[in-house]
Amino acid sequence: PLGFSAFQGGLWPPVPVSQLIKLVQR
């Protein structure tokens, strides 16, 4: 869901999902 939200927001493609989760968890 996080990756999808980011993709919908236009932040970046849902490829670095792990990085996004890591950033959020950080």
PDBQT receptor file of N, H, CA, C and O in Angstrom, charges set to zero:
ATOM      1  N   PRO A   1       0.844  -1.211   0.000  1.00  0.00    +0.000 N 
ATOM      2  CA  PRO A   1       0.000   0.000   0.000  1.00  0.00    +0.000 C 
ATOM      3  C   PRO A   1       0.877   1.259   0.000  1.00  0.00    +0.000 C 
ATOM      4  O   PRO A   1       0.534   2.248  -0.648  1.00  0.00    +0.000 OA
ATOM      5  N   LEU A   2       1.988   1.230   0.709  1.00  0.00    +0.000 N 
ATOM      6  H   LEU A   2       2.266   0.427   1.235  1.00  0.00    +0.000 HD
ATOM      7  CA  LEU A   2       2.877   2.402   0.774  1.00  0.00    +0.000 C 
ATOM      8  C   LEU A   2       3.404   2.713  -0.619  1.00  0.00    +0.000 C 
ATOM      9  O   LEU A   2       3.365   3.856  -1.073  1.00  0.00    +0.000 OA
ATOM     10  N   GLY A   3       3.896   1.677  -1.288  1.00  0.00    +0.000 N 
ATOM     11  H   GLY A   3       3.927   0.748  -0.920  1.00  0.00    +0.000 HD
ATOM     12  CA  GLY A   3       4.432   1.890  -2.634  1.00  0.00    +0.000 C 
ATOM     13  C   GLY A   3       3.351   2.429  -3.560  1.00  0.00    +0.000 C 
ATOM     14  O   GLY A   3       3.604   3.330  -4.359  1.00  0.00    +0.000 OA
ATOM     15  N   PHE A   4       2.148   1.880  -3.451  1.00  0.00    +0.000 N 
ATOM     16  H   PHE A   4       1.943   1.148  -2.801  1.00  0.00    +0.000 HD
ATOM     17  CA  PHE A   4       1.056   2.335  -4.314  1.00  0.00    +0.000 C 
ATOM     18  C   PHE A   4       0.757   3.798  -4.030  1.00  0.00    +0.000 C 
ATOM     19  O   PHE A   4       0.577   4.596  -4.950  1.00  0.00    +0.000 OA
ATOM     20  N   SER A   5       0.705   4.140  -2.758  1.00  0.00    +0.000 N 
ATOM     21  H   SER A   5       0.851   3.492  -2.011  1.00  0.00    +0.000 HD
ATOM     22  CA  SER A   5       0.405   5.539  -2.384  1.00  0.00    +0.000 C 
ATOM     23  C   SER A   5       1.478   6.460  -2.969  1.00  0.00    +0.000 C 
ATOM     24  O   SER A   5       1.165   7.523  -3.505  1.00  0.00    +0.000 OA
ATOM     25  N   ALA A   6       2.722   6.055  -2.866  1.00  0.00    +0.000 N 
ATOM     26  H   ALA A   6       2.977   5.191  -2.430  1.00  0.00    +0.000 HD
ATOM     27  CA  ALA A   6       3.813   6.882  -3.385  1.00  0.00    +0.000 C 
ATOM     28  C   ALA A   6       3.671   7.012  -4.897  1.00  0.00    +0.000 C 
ATOM     29  O   ALA A   6       3.858   8.093  -5.455  1.00  0.00    +0.000 OA
ATOM     30  N   PHE A   7       3.337   5.896  -5.559  1.00  0.00    +0.000 N 
ATOM     31  H   PHE A   7       3.185   5.018  -5.106  1.00  0.00    +0.000 HD
ATOM     32  CA  PHE A   7       3.190   5.923  -7.019  1.00  0.00    +0.000 C 
ATOM     33  C   PHE A   7       2.047   6.864  -7.395  1.00  0.00    +0.000 C 
ATOM     34  O   PHE A   7       2.156   7.634  -8.350  1.00  0.00    +0.000 OA
ATOM     35  N   GLN A   8       0.960   6.798  -6.644  1.00  0.00    +0.000 N 
ATOM     36  H   GLN A   8       0.872   6.172  -5.868  1.00  0.00    +0.000 HD
ATOM     37  CA  GLN A   8      -0.188   7.661  -6.938  1.00  0.00    +0.000 C 
ATOM     38  C   GLN A   8       0.180   9.120  -6.678  1.00  0.00    +0.000 C 
ATOM     39  O   GLN A   8      -0.285  10.017  -7.380  1.00  0.00    +0.000 OA
ATOM     40  N   GLY A   9       1.011   9.350  -5.672  1.00  0.00    +0.000 N 
ATOM     41  H   GLY A   9       1.389   8.621  -5.102  1.00  0.00    +0.000 HD
ATOM     42  CA  GLY A   9       1.397  10.719  -5.333  1.00  0.00    +0.000 C 
ATOM     43  C   GLY A   9       2.365  11.281  -6.369  1.00  0.00    +0.000 C 
ATOM     44  O   GLY A   9       2.489  12.497  -6.513  1.00  0.00    +0.000 OA
ATOM     45  N   GLY A  10       3.054  10.388  -7.094  1.00  0.00    +0.000 N 
ATOM     46  H   GLY A  10       2.953   9.400  -6.977  1.00  0.00    +0.000 HD
ATOM     47  CA  GLY A  10       3.988  10.867  -8.111  1.00  0.00    +0.000 C 
ATOM     48  C   GLY A  10       5.373  11.081  -7.521  1.00  0.00    +0.000 C 
ATOM     49  O   GLY A  10       6.176  11.838  -8.066  1.00  0.00    +0.000 OA
ATOM     50  N   LEU A  11       5.652  10.412  -6.404  1.00  0.00    +0.000 N 
ATOM     51  H   LEU A  11       5.000   9.797  -5.962  1.00  0.00    +0.000 HD
ATOM     52  CA  LEU A  11       6.972  10.567  -5.789  1.00  0.00    +0.000 C 
ATOM     53  C   LEU A  11       8.018   9.833  -6.635  1.00  0.00    +0.000 C 
ATOM     54  O   LEU A  11       9.027  10.414  -7.035  1.00  0.00    +0.000 OA
ATOM     55  N   TRP A  12       7.764   8.560  -6.897  1.00  0.00    +0.000 N 
ATOM     56  H   TRP A  12       6.945   8.088  -6.572  1.00  0.00    +0.000 HD
ATOM     57  CA  TRP A  12       8.673   7.757  -7.708  1.00  0.00    +0.000 C 
ATOM     58  C   TRP A  12       7.983   6.448  -8.050  1.00  0.00    +0.000 C 
ATOM     59  O   TRP A  12       6.984   6.100  -7.420  1.00  0.00    +0.000 OA
ATOM     60  N   PRO A  13       8.493   5.714  -9.037  1.00  0.00    +0.000 N 
ATOM     61  CA  PRO A  13       7.872   4.433  -9.423  1.00  0.00    +0.000 C 
ATOM     62  C   PRO A  13       7.890   3.449  -8.258  1.00  0.00    +0.000 C 
ATOM     63  O   PRO A  13       8.766   3.531  -7.396  1.00  0.00    +0.000 OA
ATOM     64  N   PRO A  14       6.941   2.525  -8.220  1.00  0.00    +0.000 N 
ATOM     65  CA  PRO A  14       6.848   1.538  -7.136  1.00  0.00    +0.000 C 
ATOM     66  C   PRO A  14       7.932   0.477  -7.244  1.00  0.00    +0.000 C 
ATOM     67  O   PRO A  14       7.664  -0.709  -7.056  1.00  0.00    +0.000 OA
ATOM     68  N   VAL A  15       9.151   0.898  -7.545  1.00  0.00    +0.000 N 
ATOM     69  H   VAL A  15       9.369   1.862  -7.698  1.00  0.00    +0.000 HD
ATOM     70  CA  VAL A  15      10.246  -0.072  -7.637  1.00  0.00    +0.000 C 
ATOM     71  C   VAL A  15      11.005  -0.135  -6.312  1.00  0.00    +0.000 C 
ATOM     72  O   VAL A  15      11.171  -1.222  -5.759  1.00  0.00    +0.000 OA
ATOM     73  N   PRO A  16      11.464   0.990  -5.794  1.00  0.00    +0.000 N 
ATOM     74  CA  PRO A  16      12.188   1.003  -4.517  1.00  0.00    +0.000 C 
ATOM     75  C   PRO A  16      11.224   0.946  -3.345  1.00  0.00    +0.000 C 
ATOM     76  O   PRO A  16      11.285   1.781  -2.443  1.00  0.00    +0.000 OA
ATOM     77  N   VAL A  17      10.327  -0.048  -3.357  1.00  0.00    +0.000 N 
ATOM     78  H   VAL A  17      10.278  -0.727  -4.090  1.00  0.00    +0.000 HD
ATOM     79  CA  VAL A  17       9.345  -0.160  -2.269  1.00  0.00    +0.000 C 
ATOM     80  C   VAL A  17      10.071  -0.434  -0.958  1.00  0.00    +0.000 C 
ATOM     81  O   VAL A  17       9.731   0.134   0.080  1.00  0.00    +0.000 OA
ATOM     82  N   SER A  18      11.079  -1.313  -1.013  1.00  0.00    +0.000 N 
ATOM     83  H   SER A  18      11.356  -1.775  -1.856  1.00  0.00    +0.000 HD
ATOM     84  CA  SER A  18      11.830  -1.651   0.207  1.00  0.00    +0.000 C 
ATOM     85  C   SER A  18      12.485  -0.392   0.776  1.00  0.00    +0.000 C 
ATOM     86  O   SER A  18      12.480  -0.171   1.987  1.00  0.00    +0.000 OA
ATOM     87  N   GLN A  19      13.047   0.425  -0.110  1.00  0.00    +0.000 N 
ATOM     88  H   GLN A  19      13.051   0.245  -1.094  1.00  0.00    +0.000 HD
ATOM     89  CA  GLN A  19      13.720   1.648   0.357  1.00  0.00    +0.000 C 
ATOM     90  C   GLN A  19      12.701   2.575   0.988  1.00  0.00    +0.000 C 
ATOM     91  O   GLN A  19      12.972   3.205   2.011  1.00  0.00    +0.000 OA
ATOM     92  N   LEU A  20      11.533   2.657   0.380  1.00  0.00    +0.000 N 
ATOM     93  H   LEU A  20      11.313   2.146  -0.451  1.00  0.00    +0.000 HD
ATOM     94  CA  LEU A  20      10.497   3.549   0.905  1.00  0.00    +0.000 C 
ATOM     95  C   LEU A  20      10.083   3.079   2.295  1.00  0.00    +0.000 C 
ATOM     96  O   LEU A  20       9.971   3.882   3.221  1.00  0.00    +0.000 OA
ATOM     97  N   ILE A  21       9.856   1.777   2.435  1.00  0.00    +0.000 N 
ATOM     98  H   ILE A  21       9.947   1.125   1.683  1.00  0.00    +0.000 HD
ATOM     99  CA  ILE A  21       9.440   1.240   3.741  1.00  0.00    +0.000 C 
ATOM    100  C   ILE A  21      10.547   1.495   4.759  1.00  0.00    +0.000 C 
ATOM    101  O   ILE A  21      10.275   1.851   5.906  1.00  0.00    +0.000 OA
ATOM    102  N   LYS A  22      11.791   1.312   4.337  1.00  0.00    +0.000 N 
ATOM    103  H   LYS A  22      12.012   1.023   3.405  1.00  0.00    +0.000 HD
ATOM    104  CA  LYS A  22      12.919   1.526   5.260  1.00  0.00    +0.000 C 
ATOM    105  C   LYS A  22      12.939   2.983   5.705  1.00  0.00    +0.000 C 
ATOM    106  O   LYS A  22      13.161   3.283   6.879  1.00  0.00    +0.000 OA
ATOM    107  N   LEU A  23      12.707   3.873   4.765  1.00  0.00    +0.000 N 
ATOM    108  H   LEU A  23      12.527   3.630   3.812  1.00  0.00    +0.000 HD
ATOM    109  CA  LEU A  23      12.716   5.299   5.108  1.00  0.00    +0.000 C 
ATOM    110  C   LEU A  23      11.586   5.608   6.077  1.00  0.00    +0.000 C 
ATOM    111  O   LEU A  23      11.757   6.376   7.024  1.00  0.00    +0.000 OA
ATOM    112  N   VAL A  24      10.438   5.006   5.833  1.00  0.00    +0.000 N 
ATOM    113  H   VAL A  24      10.298   4.383   5.064  1.00  0.00    +0.000 HD
ATOM    114  CA  VAL A  24       9.280   5.271   6.706  1.00  0.00    +0.000 C 
ATOM    115  C   VAL A  24       9.520   4.649   8.076  1.00  0.00    +0.000 C 
ATOM    116  O   VAL A  24       9.200   5.247   9.103  1.00  0.00    +0.000 OA
ATOM    117  N   GLN A  25      10.088   3.441   8.082  1.00  0.00    +0.000 N 
ATOM    118  H   GLN A  25      10.348   2.956   7.247  1.00  0.00    +0.000 HD
ATOM    119  CA  GLN A  25      10.334   2.758   9.363  1.00  0.00    +0.000 C 
ATOM    120  C   GLN A  25      11.407   3.500  10.144  1.00  0.00    +0.000 C 
ATOM    121  O   GLN A  25      11.417   3.476  11.375  1.00  0.00    +0.000 OA
ATOM    122  N   ARG A  26      12.312   4.160   9.425  1.00  0.00    +0.000 N 
ATOM    123  H   ARG A  26      12.304   4.180   8.425  1.00  0.00    +0.000 HD
ATOM    124  CA  ARG A  26      13.379   4.880  10.090  1.00  0.00    +0.000 C 
ATOM    125  C   ARG A  26      12.763   6.056  10.833  1.00  0.00    +0.000 C 
ATOM    126  O   ARG A  26      13.479   6.821  11.479  1.00  0.00    +0.000 OA
TER     127      ARG A  26
